[in-house]
Amino acid sequence: MIAAADPLVRRALETVLAAPEFELIAETASGSEALATAREHAPHVALIDAILEDGDGLDIAERIVREAPETRVIVLSASDDENKALRALRAGARGYLRKDIELDALPRAVNGVLAGEAAVSRRLSMRVIEELRKAPALGPGMRPTVSELTPREWQVLDLLTTGASTADIAVDLVLSPETVLTHVKNILKKLGVHSRRDAIRQAERLRLGLDPLTGEPNGGAAPPERDGA
């Protein structure tokens, strides 16, 4: 699936990906249509431009990751804004590429994502590594391989761990306070706790591979990995 406000961008992407191994199931300028298509058809890969007719492509990319988890999202942008790129990757996107990527590189990037790889530039890869180095071991930025929490909910939980307030989280993640409160409510429900403090304790146990209820080692848990790795 391709979603971009500019029809020339959509046509160019269609042309570049006109290969036997790819089947285009939908192309749209609308974020709402892209989200509806992802929910209904679950395309293997969605190319989402950062600019859409009816909103921010990063917001739509995040919603697709959350509501159609089978779809691998690659965000396309006209800029090298590393902060936006990190935001997209933290939200669960599998890649962040410039729209002026070399023609023969895009099919390789899509196939790479289908094979479980990330589609990012070498420069962005270095920035991601730098961010990982800054994260304290087993602290914010770490999460278990398997979790009921969405990438965005882990972001909110990480900020709760640092002592951030609802207002602080809203500013940091560019969300409304109401949306943050909804995420917190969902986190508490999924973790089976009733307070933010208890949610932070549960997160620490999950990062250590411990059973959140007993605190004992969870034999079926995989070692924790850093968010975005």
N, C-alpha and C positions, 0 to 999 in steps of 0.2 A: 504494500500500500504506500502511496505517495501523497503527502499533504503539504502544500505550499501555496501561498497567496498569489504569487506571480505565475501566470500561465506559461511563460517562457521557461521558468525553472522546471515546472512540471514536465513540459515537453522534452527538455534537455535530459532530465532524469529518465524519462521513458525511453528515449533514444539510446542512452548509454546502457540501460539494462535490458535492451531488446535482445536477449539471448535465450537459447532453448532451455537453459536451467532455471530461468525466472518466468513467473507468470504474474502479471499485474492484475490484481483483483479489484482495485479501486484507486482512483486519484481524485483529490478534492482540494479546494482552497479553504475549506471550513474546518475548524477544529472540532466543532460539535459533530460534523459528519464523520470525521476521522475517528472520533471516539466511538460513535455508534457502529461504524464498520468494524472496528477492532473488537467490540463486544460481541457482535453477531458472527463475524467470520474468522476471528483470531488469525490474521495473516502471520506467517512465520516472521516476517520483518516489516517494520513500518519506518519509512523515512519521513521524519517530521521537521519541516522548516521552522526555524525560530520565529518567523513572521507568518501569521495566518490571518485570514480575513476577519475573524471574530475573536481574536485574542492572542495571548502569548503562547507560542508553540511549546515552550518549556513546561507550562502548566498542563497542556494537553498531553505532552509526552509522559509527564508524571502520572496523570490519570490513567493513561493506557497501561503503564507499568502496573498500576494498582488494580485496575478493573479488568484487564485482559493479560494476565501474567504470562500466557503462552507466547505472546507477541514480543519479539526482540526489537527494541526501539533504538534507532540511530537518529540523533539530532543533527540537523544541518544549519549552518550559520554563515553569515557573510563576514563575521569578525573572528578574531582570535581571543575573544574575551575569556580568559582562563577561569574567572569566577563563575561565569555562566556555564562554562563547560563542567566545572566541578559540581555545580548545582545539579546539572543534568545527570551526571554520573552517580552522585549521591542518591538521587531520586530513583535510580535503577536503570537508566539508559545504558545500552551496551556500547554506545559510541557517540562521538561528537566530532564532526568533520566540517571543514569549510566547503561552501558550495562551489568554489572554484577548484576543487580537487581534480587531479588529472583524470581524464576520461577512463583510462584503463585501470585506474586504481579503485574506482568505486565498486565495480563488480567483485574485485578481490576482497574489498572490505566487507561487502555483504556476505560473501561466502565464508569469510573468516568469522563473522558474527554467528552464522549458522553452525559453524564448527566449534563454537564456544569461546572464540577469541574476542578481544575488545577492538573497536575501531576508533583509534585515537592517534593523533600525530605524535612524533617522537618528542616534540617540545612539551606537549601536554602530559605525556607519559612521565617525563621528568618532574613536572609539577605535582603529579599524583604521588610519586615516590617521596617528594619533599614533604607533602602533607602527611603521609604515613609516618615518616620519621619524626614528625612533631608530636604525633599521638602517643600518649603514655601507654606502656604495656598494660593490657587488660582494662584500660580506661575508655573514655569516650572515643568512638571510632572503631571499637572492636565489637563484633557481633558473632553469634554462633552461625554455622553454615546453614542449619535448618531452624527456622523460627516462624511462628505464626504472625509476628509483627511485620508490617510492610517496611520498605526502606525509609519512607517518610516518618513512620512511627518510631523507628530507631533513631532517626535524626532528632526528633522531639525528645525522646528519652535520653539521648546523649546530652542534650542541652539541659534537661532537668537535672542530670547528674552533676553538672557544673554549678547548679544553684540558680539557673536562669528562671526568671518569672515568665508568666504568660505573655506579658508585653514584650519582654526581651526576646523570647522565642519568635514572636510574630514579626519583629523587626529583622531578626537574623535570617529567618527563612522566607521573608517577604510574604507573610500570610496575615489574614485577619485574626484578631484575638479569638473570635468565635470558632474559626477553623482550628486553631491551636487547642482550644478547649475540647473540641470534638475528637481530635487526635488523642488527647490525654484520656478522655473517657474511654475510647476504644482500647488504649494501652492497658488501663486498669482492668477492663473487662477481660481482655485476652490473657493477662497475667494472673487473674483471679485475686486481685488485691483491691484495697479500698482507699489507699492514700498514695500520694506521690512518693513519699519516703519509702513505703513498702515496694513500690514499683522499681525504685532505684536499687534496693536490695536484691530484688528478683533479677534485675538486669546483670548485676555483678555475678550472681550464681550462674546465670545462663552463659556469660562470657567465659566462665571457668569450666563449663561443661558439667555443671552440677544440676541435679534435679531441683527445680525451683521450689518444690514443696518440702522435701526432706533435707536438702542440702548435701545429699550423698552423690557420689560420682554417677553420672548417667552413662551407663554402658553403651547406649545406642547413639550417644551424641558424638558428632564430629568435632575435631579441634576447632576452636574459635578462629575466625579470620577477620582481617581488618575490613571495615566498610569500604566498598569500592574496589577491593583487590580482585 
